[in-house]
């Protein structure tokens, strides 16, 4: 397919390409990285100008394997970056393990030059560890949000698909890299070019920083019942201090018995059981993604008694919280 070049004044006046340094981290998410680079490549192609350059680097200049198993050669070790350049970290699974001391030191040093620095997928964790998100708004993949909130109180975490706060950029992962790059392209060279790039990507629903990364509750559970959705939203935002079914029912104008029937009909479980599963899922995330003690994880998920927490966890996951933590540590040491 041949794309017609975009010929507007802004692009014709472009002289120096904007350069991105993509930093591949251990087990990075391939989709996030590829989506970002493809958007830049297509912007160059459809504009018939070299608007963007990119360099792929890693800590130590070593080949880096994605979480999908594909291995990539990189251009260099972590370099000295110009103040007009942009650094983009590419994170993925086990982000704490991939966040090396050398990488953190490099980020802090380069940040003093004042250039934009961003993180795709889970790399907001690395930026926060480096202190680069203090006092900033940010986002991270929804699966990592619970642990991020517990560890980085100085950061205002949102559920947006991407966030640009000054010279700090974060995305939630997956295809949100496309949304971010389309915004940067539009800011640099206009909406027409960004729209053309989206068309080339067959990307018909461009999201902004006002869009959230997870599906709505009705879409997620496959049920469009406003009162049920409202109760689940209340549950999800009140994990540390669970609310009784009676109060939940009252808040949506139902009796406790009606609420019970609603959950049984649509979700085949009681409100109490559904709430427990939400709390245990958060607990599992915290156990696998943070260094919080098992007792503190229990408290963060609304369990006043460690023994009760352990009993509920074993019933759900067929292992104890302590064994789960030990198994995760063993996986990270491989």
Residue pairs with C-beta under 8 A, 6 or more apart in sequence:
3 42
3 45
3 46
3 196
3 200
4 46
5 46
5 47
5 48
6 46
6 47
6 48
6 192
6 193
6 196
7 48
8 189
8 190
8 192
8 193
10 189
10 190
11 47
11 49
11 51
11 189
11 190
11 193
12 49
14 49
14 51
14 189
16 84
17 50
17 51
17 52
17 53
18 51
18 52
18 53
18 84
18 85
18 86
18 188
19 52
19 53
19 54
19 55
19 82
19 84
19 85
19 86
20 36
20 40
20 52
20 53
20 54
20 55
20 85
20 86
20 87
20 88
21 54
21 55
21 57
21 79
21 81
21 85
21 86
21 87
21 88
22 33
22 36
22 37
22 54
22 55
22 56
22 57
22 88
22 90
23 57
23 58
23 59
23 78
23 87
23 88
23 89
23 90
23 103
24 33
24 56
24 57
24 58
24 64
24 66
24 72
24 74
24 90
25 58
25 59
25 64
25 89
25 90
25 91
25 92
25 95
25 98
25 99
25 103
25 123
25 126
26 64
26 65
26 92
26 94
26 97
26 98
27 65
27 66
27 67
27 92
27 93
27 94
27 98
28 64
28 66
28 67
28 90
28 91
28 92
28 98
28 121
29 66
29 67
29 90
29 91
29 92
29 93
29 120
29 121
29 122
29 173
29 174
30 66
30 67
30 68
30 70
31 173
31 174
31 175
31 177
32 90
32 92
32 120
32 121
32 171
32 173
32 174
32 176
32 177
33 66
33 90
33 120
33 177
35 174
35 175
35 177
35 178
35 181
36 88
36 120
36 177
36 178
36 180
36 181
37 54
38 178
38 201
39 177
39 178
39 181
39 182
39 185
39 197
39 201
40 51
40 52
40 54
40 181
40 185
41 52
42 197
42 200
42 201
43 51
43 52
43 185
43 189
43 193
43 197
44 50
44 51
44 52
45 200
46 193
46 196
46 197
46 200
47 189
47 193
51 185
51 188
51 189
55 75
55 76
55 79
56 72
56 74
56 75
57 74
57 75
57 76
57 77
57 78
57 79
58 64
58 74
58 77
58 78
59 77
59 78
59 100
59 102
59 103
59 106
60 77
60 78
60 102
61 74
61 76
61 77
62 74
63 71
63 72
63 73
63 74
64 71
64 72
64 74
65 71
65 72
66 72
66 92
67 92
67 93
78 102
78 103
78 106
80 110
81 87
81 110
81 113
81 115
82 113
82 115
83 113
83 114
83 115
84 115
85 115
86 115
86 116
86 117
86 118
87 107
87 110
87 115
87 116
87 117
87 118
88 117
88 118
88 119
88 120
88 169
89 107
89 117
89 118
89 119
89 120
89 123
89 126
89 127
90 120
90 121
90 123
91 98
91 119
91 120
91 121
91 122
91 123
91 124
91 125
91 126
92 98
92 121
92 122
93 122
94 331
94 332
95 122
95 123
95 125
95 126
95 144
96 125
96 289
97 332
98 126
99 125
99 126
99 129
103 126
104 126
104 129
104 130
107 117
107 126
107 127
107 130
107 132
108 130
108 131
108 132
110 117
111 117
111 130
111 132
114 167
115 167
116 167
116 168
116 169
117 127
117 132
117 167
117 168
117 169
118 127
118 168
118 169
118 170
118 171
118 180
119 125
119 126
119 127
119 169
119 170
119 171
120 171
120 173
120 177
121 140
121 141
121 171
121 172
121 173
121 174
122 140
122 141
122 144
122 173
123 170
124 133
124 138
124 139
124 140
124 148
124 155
124 170
125 140
125 144
125 148
127 133
127 138
127 168
127 170
128 134
128 138
128 148
128 151
128 152
128 154
128 155
132 168
133 152
133 154
133 155
133 168
133 170
134 154
134 155
135 154
135 155
136 155
136 156
136 165
136 166
136 168
137 155
137 156
137 157
137 158
137 163
137 165
138 155
138 156
138 157
138 158
138 163
138 165
138 168
138 170
139 157
139 158
139 159
139 160
139 161
139 162
139 163
139 170
139 171
139 172
139 213
140 148
140 157
140 170
140 172
140 173
141 172
141 173
141 174
141 213
142 159
142 172
142 213
142 214
143 285
144 285
144 289
145 157
145 159
146 282
146 285
146 286
146 289
147 285
147 286
147 289
147 290
148 155
148 157
149 157
150 286
150 290
150 292
150 300
151 290
159 172
159 212
159 213
159 214
160 172
160 209
160 210
160 211
160 212
160 213
161 171
161 172
161 176
161 179
161 207
161 209
161 211
161 212
161 213
162 169
162 170
162 171
162 172
162 176
162 179
162 180
162 183
162 207
162 209
163 169
163 170
163 171
163 209
164 180
164 183
164 209
169 180
171 177
171 179
171 180
172 213
173 213
175 203
176 207
176 213
178 198
178 201
178 203
179 206
179 207
179 208
179 211
181 197
182 194
182 197
182 198
182 203
182 206
183 194
183 208
183 209
185 193
185 194
185 197
186 193
186 194
194 206
198 204
198 206
214 220
216 229
217 229
217 232
217 233
218 224
218 225
218 229
221 228
221 229
221 232
221 266
221 267
223 229
223 266
223 267
225 262
225 266
227 252
227 253
227 254
227 262
228 262
228 263
228 266
228 267
230 251
230 252
231 248
231 249
231 251
231 252
231 259
231 271
232 274
234 243
234 248
234 251
235 242
235 243
235 248
235 274
235 275
235 278
236 278
239 278
239 279
239 282
239 300
239 301
239 302
240 299
240 300
240 301
240 302
241 302
242 275
242 279
242 302
245 256
245 259
245 260
245 271
245 272
246 256
248 259
248 271
249 255
249 256
249 258
249 259
252 259
254 262
259 271
260 270
260 271
263 269
263 270
263 271
263 274
264 270
267 274
269 277
276 312
276 316
277 316
279 301
279 302
279 303
280 301
280 312
280 313
280 316
280 317
282 300
282 301
283 297
283 298
283 300
283 301
283 303
283 309
283 313
283 321
284 313
284 317
284 324
286 292
286 297
286 300
286 301
287 294
287 297
287 321
287 324
287 325
287 328
288 324
288 325
288 328
290 297
292 300
294 306
294 309
294 310
294 321
294 322
294 325
295 306
297 309
297 321
298 304
298 305
298 306
298 309
298 321
301 309
303 309
303 312
309 321
310 320
310 321
310 322
313 319
313 320
313 321
313 324
314 320
317 324
319 327
